[in-house]
Amino acid sequence: MTNNPQVIYYNAELEGKNRADEFLINICTQLINQYSLNYTSLPDNATEGSWFFSSLLQQISDELEPHQKLIIAIDGLNCIDRNSQPPSTNLFYLPRYLPDKVYFLLTRRPFLREKSGLLIETPSQSLDLADYPEENRRDIQAYIQNYLTPLTPLPYEGRGGQDYSPPLVGEGLGERSSLKSWLSNHQINEQEFCDRITTLSEDNFMYVSQIIDAIAENFYPESFESNQLPPGLEAYYQQHLHKMFPPEQDTEHSTDVLNVLIQQQKAISVEALAQTTAAIAQIIDTDEYEVEEVLENWLEFLQQQKIASETHYSLYHSNFRDWLGKQAFKTF
């Protein structure tokens, strides 16, 4: 954000931040403050639809220079509470049209396009990060190396003739210094650690961030054991499980399908999954349509792979699969 002041950021992952009214209050306040718009407070009905938000975007667009842009980045779009707004509206009341020089960068877990919750009538482009494995690996290695690299003082002017600003107390420390100290204390080579975590991550940034946080909090006092999940990662997987098995939903088919996915070390096709599920369940005659319906509901937790003409499915991370294997699904 410091390097890109034209970007406004909003995270929808945290509880309480995934409601449409909270988003509109936050984003509109940011826009008013950053662009010094003439508002002392938000209108009482600013959260009733997108009218005020869209009005601010148009005002800002009209004032931007030709080389300027406004970029609004929203992370974790899949975590939005749809119950906080009418079902026929865009997620977070995002506008269908955008004025000139205004852009949205939206990130979310995999989803079916027909269930996107968005109607966008402005030029758009979609990127699936799963299509860029080499780039993902480089980004994860750079992310880890960032915690292994000493902070570089920032250049500044006019403070007693000094040319550089020392880091503020606590700035960039914590995880950064703790990780280096932990590796040094355990005589672990930094590059070897980086390569190992990158491989274990399976291109998943949440896994990497939780492992680094756990090391900084001394969760691994002796050595790093990949099968020992830190509390943050377990809580994250528990959220997945809650979404996969909502309380009001019949879970008979879902439980059978999940048990098969847990046992599969490799991706499996819908046809084979249906046959295997029926054999394992020994209760119902599960057909492909029922299996496909379950998989569609779980798409954000799965990886898809095309083999010949068939689509094969597997759980998105082996640690998630192993964690699920320890749960008692028949109790749902």
Stockholm file with secondary structure:
# STOCKHOLM 1.0

chainA/1-332         MTNNPQVIYYNAELEGKNRADEFLINICTQLINQYSLNYTSLPDNATEGSWFFSSLLQQISDELEPHQKLIIAIDGLNCIDRNSQPPSTNLFYLPRYLPDKVYFLLTRRPFLREKSGLLIETPSQSLDLADYPEENRRDIQAYIQNYLTPLTPLPYEGRGGQDYSPPLVGEGLGERSSLKSWLSNHQINEQEFCDRITTLSEDNFMYVSQIIDAIAENFYPESFESNQLPPGLEAYYQQHLHKMFPPEQDTEHSTDVLNVLIQQQKAISVEALAQTTAAIAQIIDTDEYEVEEVLENWLEFLQQQKIASETHYSLYHSNFRDWLGKQAFKTF
#=GR chainA/1-332 SS CCSCTTEEEEECCSTTSSSHHHHHHHHHHHHHHHTTCSCSSCCTTTTSSSHHHHHHHHHHHHHCCTTCCEEEEEECGGGCCGGGSCTTSCGGGCCSSCCTTEEEEECCSCCCGGGSCCCCCSCCCCCCGGGCHHHHHHHHHHHHHHTTSCCCCEECSSSTTCSEECCCTTTTCTHHHHHHHHHHHTTCCHHHHHHHHHHHHTTCHHHHHHHHHHHHTTSCSSCCCTTSCCHHHHHHHHHHHHHHSCTTSCCHHHHHHHHHHHHCSSCEEHHHHHHHHHHHHCSSCCCHHHHHHHHHHTGGGEEEEEETTEEEEEESCHHHHHHHTTSCGGGC
#=GC SS_cons         CCSCTTEEEEECCSTTSSSHHHHHHHHHHHHHHHTTCSCSSCCTTTTSSSHHHHHHHHHHHHHCCTTCCEEEEEECGGGCCGGGSCTTSCGGGCCSSCCTTEEEEECCSCCCGGGSCCCCCSCCCCCCGGGCHHHHHHHHHHHHHHTTSCCCCEECSSSTTCSEECCCTTTTCTHHHHHHHHHHHTTCCHHHHHHHHHHHHTTCHHHHHHHHHHHHTTSCSSCCCTTSCCHHHHHHHHHHHHHHSCTTSCCHHHHHHHHHHHHCSSCEEHHHHHHHHHHHHCSSCCCHHHHHHHHHHTGGGEEEEEETTEEEEEESCHHHHHHHTTSCGGGC
//
